Amino acid sequence: MSDIIVQKFGGTSVGSVERIDAVAEIIKNASISNQVIVVVSAMGGETNKLIELSKHFGENPNKREFDALVSTGETVSSALLAMALHSKGIKAKSYSASQISMKTTDSYSKAKILDVNADKILEVVKDNTIPIITGFQGVTEGGDVTTLGRGGSDTTAVAIAAQVGAMRCDIYTDVDGIYTTDPKIVSNAKKLDSITMEEMLELAGQGAKVIQTRAVEFANKYNVPVRVLSSFNDGKGTLISLKDESMENALVSGIAFQKDQIKFTLHGVGDIPGTAFKILGPISDAEIEVDVIVQNVSVDGKTDFTFTVSSEDQETVIRVLESIKKEVDYRELIVDSNIAKVSLVGVGMRSQAGVASKAFKALSENNVNIQIICTSEIKITMVIDEQLIDKAVSVLHKEFELEK
């Protein structure tokens, strides 16, 4: 087995020269027993500053130039970290995504990784040099810089780990692992020692912001073990395991939630074959991810079609729906921005009944009304009033005794 590990450091971990020096110590210590490849984010807050700069010339800057601008933050942190390692007598070189041929699609700000030049990276490693690679970015076949979306450095790190055959990918953040829910909402949330890849996929997809969803998808597809841990405190963090090794799984492993959600309802849509595709096809073509989807029972040949998307996609979805109104022929478009989603996740749901009824009862007793329910084998997602989300998370965390 390879003794290579990939270490990814987020924005807060490299947020100052002092933090960069501390990260260099972590890398130095890891290099004693392993060959190390490093992926870095921009220094904390830098990407937001660059985004604000871009808006001085209009609210919707040219997408190509926008990606070229915001990708520079990672270039700064990778060079500084290489310098920090040099000061400690460690050989290191910074590399941009284009230098390692991190090929992506040309969907600016939402690019997807197509290929990584593993040979180039391994050449550096074999030269006893630590490559410090910019996360969050890639390059098109035509040579244009792209970015992978928020949290994209996680995906960069896992993709590189998969391509070089690393034994593990360590994601360093400002928290010491994955918790049963957000400790800012529930103070006695418990840190998990391990969680299955399947559970992490669902939690990340439903709002847990510790690691990007696409990074977990990559890890699952290419069998890359991932560990989430803190760059501020010592500890083993949380292992996202490839296999479910526990004899008996917890009924619920975690609770995720999302507040930045919009609910669209097309009222009075014709209940005929192909309607769902006519609605969701153009939205998918606009590269917008749709989550909860509900179609009501038909009455007199008409039905209501409801779905949720991220609030940042609201204006685009409205434009798409208006453009297809003649073809779809709906009576009214109802947009609700005062909603949120809360999701219970646990592989134990497969073998044990009663999770849904227990959750519904707890929320009912605490006057939390459920607008939509969506389930899968290991997940129950409920759409509720946004103002009640903190209360709902706390109630469910207590009901399923996740603090124990």
N, C-alpha and C positions, 0 to 999 in steps of 0.2 A: 504493500500500500504506500502511496505517496506520503511524504512527510511535509508537504506544502500546506500551509493554511493561508486563507485570505482574511485580512482584517479590514473592516470598513469603519471609518470614523465619521460620525455625523457632524452637523454644523456647530452644535454646542460643544462637542468634544474638541474642536479646533477653533473655538471662538475668539481666542486671543493668542499672543505669542507665548504667554505662560502656559496656556492649555496645549498648544502645539508642542512645547517642550515636554510636558507631561506625557503626551501621546507618544513622542519619540522614545521615552523611557519604556513604555509598554511594548513598543515594537522591538526595542533593543533586547528586552528580557525574553520576548517570544522567539527572537532569532537565535538564541542560545541552543534551543532544542528543535527548532523547526525552520524550514525555509519559508520566508514570509513574502507575500504580495499584499500591497496596501491600496485601498481605494478611499478617496476622501471626498467629502462634500465641501461646499463653500463655507467660509467662516460664518458663524451664526449672524443672521440679519443681512448679510451682504447681498443675497439674491433679491430680497425685498427692496433694498436700496436701488439695485439695478432696474428692477421692475418700475419703480417710481420714476427713475430717470427717463425710462423709455416713454412714459406718458406725457412728457413735456412737449412732445410733437404730435399729440393726438391720443385718444383713448384706445385706438386699435392700431398699434404700430405694425409695420410690415413684419410678417411672421418669420421670414428668413433672417432679417436683421435683429429681430427680438431674440431669437435663439442664439445668434452670434454674440449678442451683448450679455445675456444672462449666464452664458456658459463660462464667462471669464472668471467668475468667482472661484471655481474649482481649480483653475490654472494657478491662481494666487496661492491657495492653501497647499496645493501639491508641491510647489516650488519651495515654499517656506518650510514644509515638513522635511523635505529632502535636505535643506540647509541645517535644520535642527539635528538630523541624524548625522550629517557630516561633522557637526561640532562635537559629537559623542564618539567619533572614530568609526562610524558605521557607513559603509558604502551604500549610496542610494541615488536614484535618478528619477526625476519627475517625468511623466509622460501624459500627453493629451490623448483623448480618445482617437484622434486621427492618426497619431503615431503608432498606436497598436491596432489600427484598422478595426475599430469598433463600428462595424457597418450597421446602419439602421434604415428603416423606411423613411420616406421624406415627409411624414406627417409632423410638421413642426410643432413643438411643445408637447406632443403626445406620441413621439416616435417609438417604434418597437425594434428591439435588437434582432438583427438577422445573422450576424456572424462576428466572431472575435478571433484575431490572429494569435492563437495560443503559442505558436512557435516563437514569435517575437518576444513575448513575455518570458517564456522559458529560457531563451537565450540570455536574458538579463539575469535571471535567477541563477543559472549555471555559472555566471561570471561572479558569483558571490556578491551580487548587488541587489538591493531591495528596490523593486519598481514601485513608485508612488503614482498611481493612476487616477486621473480625474474621473469622478463619478458623474452621473446625471446627464451625460452627453454622449453623442455619437457623431457619425459622419455618413452622409449619403454616398451612393455610388458616384455622384457628380462632384463630391468633395465639399458639400455644404455642411456646416455644423447644425446638428439638431439637439434637442433636449428631450428627456424621457418622461417629463412630468414630475410633480412633487414626490419626493421620496425616491426618485429614480436612481440615486446612488446605491440603494439597496439592491436594485435589480442588476446594476453594473457589476457589483461585487459577486453576486450569486452566479451570474452568467460567466464571469471569469473563472470562478471556482469550478464550475461545471466543465469549461473548456480545457483547463489545465489539469483536471483530475485531482483537485485538492481534497484533502481528508476532511476539511470542515471550512465553513465560512463563519467568522465571528463578526457580528454586527454590534459595534460599540455605540451607545447612546448616553443620554443623561439620566436614564432610569436603570435599575439593576436587574431587569428581567421583565417577563410578561406577567401581568397580574390578572386576577379573576375579573376585575373591571378597573376603571380609571380611579386611582387612589384619591384624586382631587374631588371625586363625587362621593366615594365611599371610603372613609378614612381607614377602615379595617380590612380593606381588600387584601387578599393574600397573594404573595408571589408564588408562581408555579415553578417547580424544579424542572418539569418537562411537560410538553404538550404534543399531541400528534400533529403531523403535517396537515391532515384533513381538518382538524379543529382550528388550526391557525389560519388556514385558507378562509374558513367561514368567518372567523373573528376579524381578520384583516379586511375581508370584503364587506363586512358590515360596520366598519368604522374604527376598529382598533388601530391606532396610528403608530404603533411601535415599529412596524415593518410594512413596507409597501406590498400590496396584494400580488403584484406581478413578480416580485422577488420570491414569494412563497410558491407561486405557480412554477417558476423556473426550478426552484429547489426540489419540488415534488416531481417534476418531469425528469430531471437529471439525477435524482437521488443524491442530493447534496445536503448533508447534515448542517443545520444552522443553529448557532448559539447567539442569544441576545443578552448582552451584559453591559455594565456601566464602565465608562472610562474614568469616572470620578472616584469610585469605590471598589475595593477588592471584592471578589465574589465569583461564583461559578455561573451566575445568571440563569437563564432558562434555555434548555435544549429543545429545539423543535425536532422531534424524532421522526425518522423515516418509518419505523415500525411501532405498533402499539404493543408495548411490553408489559403493561399492567394486567394483572389477573382479572380485576374487576374494575371497570371504568366508573368514574364519578358520573352521576346522572347529568349534571351540568358542570362544565369546566370553566366557562367564562360568560360574561355578559358584555356585548358590544353595543354601541349606540352611535347614531349620526343625527346631527342637528341641521346640517346644511342641505336640507332636502326640499323638493318641490313635488306636489302631487297634481297631476293633470288628469282631468276627467272629460272625456268626449261624451256628452250626453246626447242620447237619441241617435246612435249609430246604427246603420242597417245591419241586421244580424244575418250576414250572408258569407259564404266561404271566401277567404282571401282578405277579409277586412283587417284582421290583426296585422297581416303582412303589409298591407297598404299603409298602415299607420306606423308600424315600427321599422319597416324597411328603410324609408327615407331618413329616419332618426339614426339608425345604425350607419347609414351611408355618411352621415355627418359626424361619425366617430363619437357618438354619445352613448354611454352605457346606461341601459335601463335596468332597474332592479325589480321592485315589486310590480307584478302585473295581475290585474283582476278584471274579468269580464262577467257582468251580471247575467242573470237569466233573462231570456228574451221575452218581451211583452209586445204583442201586435207587430212582430217583426223588427222591433227596435231594442237596443240594449245600451248599457253604459260601459265604456271601456276606460279603465283607470290604470295609471302607471306612475312610478316615481323616478326622478333623476336628481343629480346633484344640482344645487341652486346655481352654480356657476354656468350651467347649461340652459338656464331658463329662457333667455332671449332667443337663443338658437332654436330651441324646441318650438317656441311660439311661432317663429318664422316658418319652420318646416310644416307645422300643422296648418297654418294659414294657406300655405302653398298647395296643400293637398285637399282643401275643404271641398272643392267641387267634385273631386274623385271619390272622396270618402263620404261626403254628405252627412255631416253631424249637425245637430240642432244648436248646440251650445258648447263652448269650451270653458270649463271651470278650472281655475288655477288656484291652488291653496299652498301658500308659502309658510303657513303656521303649523307645520307638521314635523315630526321626528320619527326615527325608527329605533326600536330596541330589540335586540336579538339574544336569545338563549342558545348556547352552543355546547354540545357534549356528545361524544360517541356513545355514551351510556344510554342515550335515548333510543338507540336501535333495539335494545333488548328489554327496556323497561317502559311500561305504559304509564300514563297519568301525568306526564310533565306539563302538557298543555293545559289540562283542567286545573292543575295546581297553580299555574301561573295566572290563568284567567281569574281564578277565585281570589288570589292575593291582590291583583290589580283592582278588581271589582270592590273588594272590601275597603280599598283606599281611594275610591272614587276616581279611578283612572279609566277613561273610556277607550276602548280599542276600536279604531276605524277600519283597519284592514289586517288580516292575518294571512301569513304566507309561511309554508313549512317545507322542510326537506327532511331527509333521514336523520340528520344530526343538528337541525337548526329550526327554531321557531322565531319568526320575525313579526313584530307587531308595529303598526303605524298608529301613533297617538298624537295628541296635542303637544306641540314643542315645549310649552311652558311646564308640562308635567314630566318631562323626560328625566330630570334628576331624581324626582320622587319615585318614578317607576323603577329606575335602576336600583335605588336603595331598597325598595320594597322587595324586588325579585332577588337581590343579593342576600337579604335576610331570610327570605322564604326558603331558599335552597341551601342555606347555611354554608355559603361559600367561604366565609371567613375561617372556618374550622380546618 
